[in-house]
Amino acid sequence: MSLRKPVFPPMPPLPARLRAVLVGCLLALAVAGPAQQAQGDALDLPDFGSSADTMLSLAEQRELGLEFMKWVRKTLDVSTDPLLTDYVQSLGRKLVRASRETSGRYDFFVVEDPRINAFAGPAGNIGINAGLILAAETESELAAVIAHEIAHVSQNHLLRSFAAQKQMTVPATALLIAAAVLGAAVDPQAGAAALMGAQGALVQRQINFTRANEEEADRIGIDTLARAGHDPYAMPGFFKKLTQAGRIYESGAPELLRTHPVTTDRIADALARAERFGASQKPDSLRFHLTRAHLREQRYNRAEQAIDHFQDTLRKGRYRNETAERYGYARALARAGRLDAATKTLAPLLKQYPSQVELVALQAQIDRRGGDAAKAVRDLKGAVGLSPGNWPLQQAYAEALLDAGEPAAALATLERLIALEPNVTPVYDLMADAAGKSGDQAAAMRWRAERLFRSGDLEPAIRQLELALRQPNLDFHAAARIQVRLDELQAEERRREARR
């Protein structure tokens, strides 16, 4: 997939009553700059507040997160690439573990958008644009933005704004949050237009409120960076760099600065906080460089363009990490169908880093495309044995097994993976495919239902499970598992209906 600017589909029309609620509640959100900026600025992150548990139960928070992610997937091009997603998940989880003030589950994902931006949603959903990963020159700069977004979540900067809207249903609240956080991505005027009639005093109070949130997220984020071993100066340094870039280019400030306004005072405060920890020279991980090379290769529409790019940078020595640059070149060659050249380029890298997941997965992909799925299966079997919980390796192994005509083994592999990592949602589609190819239609419907539920589509998920139970020749144990899951989802549906 090329890293192109996505075409965003419009949100479905809302009932008149809900449209009125949306306009009214947007006025109450702490999300915007001055009214005169409505033509160009994105909405700022809303704020949520005191303990979220006093406003929403854990079940309601999970439901809110699922509903929010439904709007994210409708609006943005969320990556399903396991390597990209696993990298940001790994980096994000390390920061969560290092934070003094964070607990609970977080889900980090990549949005295939070249703009420099990141955003935090309810229930720990944090999106990172591909453009942000490419703009970060060091892993500490990328970690700085993610740590900042984690702090927005841990301090409930979203839920506070809706404390006065507790009477609203969870789906309506999720829609409001999506309009606030994502509105500018859909249409720069979509959310901000509702603020045009706001009185100056109200707008100024909201600006002050959001500045306080940003300063708090900076303070906690810098502490998290330092505790995770990253350079605490990366946060003020990266924001200063983006601010300077916004003054140079005609396109204006990066999206990140539109949604997270930066002032000289804020940069100075962040620098003062960073000085308390001192500079850290933690080297960038190889995965950081490999991920950036992956994205640079992917952003070219044509493989030949990517090949020309990497040949040029390698010839001139214009790269931060030679291994990553050659990896990007091998990816481009593989995309162009030049499989022998791709294998030749990749071979010395694999010799140096035989267990590096990106390199192992790429070689397996090359083997499969060359018609040698059996070799991919052999190579990946050993890698999976060493890293049984590694999502990209397990998915690559399952795909190789499917190509080798072993769908039952592919399904068993993925079932072991979700026992360890149940939240790798894209895997459920592959599981449904493997079950269908192995002739188990009930299992295919079961895993399709799980994918629907985890994407926020509860009612279609229930219908899939009901259909699964009607399949002929369904054995007792499979029927019992499906019935248990159906009972759980129907109970969840009743709870949601009771709250509406």
Buried (B, 14 or more C-beta within 10 A) or exposed (E): EBBBEBEBEEBEEBEEEBEEBBBEBBBBBBBBBBBEBBEBBBBBBBBBBEEBEEBBEEEBBBBBBBBBBBBBEBBBBBBBBBBBBBBBBEBBEBBBEBBEEBEEEBBBBBBBBBBBBBBBBBBBBBBBBBBBBBBBBBBBBBBBBBBBBBBBBBBBBBBBBBBEBEEBBBBBBBBBBBBBBBBBBBEBBBBBBBBEEBEEEEBEEBBEBBBEBBBBBBBBBBBBBBBBEBBBBBBBBBBBBBBEBBEEEEEEBBBBBBBBBBEEEBBEBBBEBBEEBEEBEBEBBBBBBBBBBBBBBBBBEEBEBBBEBBEEBBEEEEBBBEBBBBBBBBBBBBBBEBBEBBBEBBEEBBEEBEEBBBBBBBBBBBBBBBEBBBBBBBBBEEBBEEBEEBBBBBBBBBBBBBBBEBBBBBBBBBBBBBEEBEEBBBBBBBBBBBBBBBEBBBBBBBBBBBBBBBBBBBEEBBBBBBBBBEBEEBEEEBBEBBEEBBEEBBEBBEEBEEEE
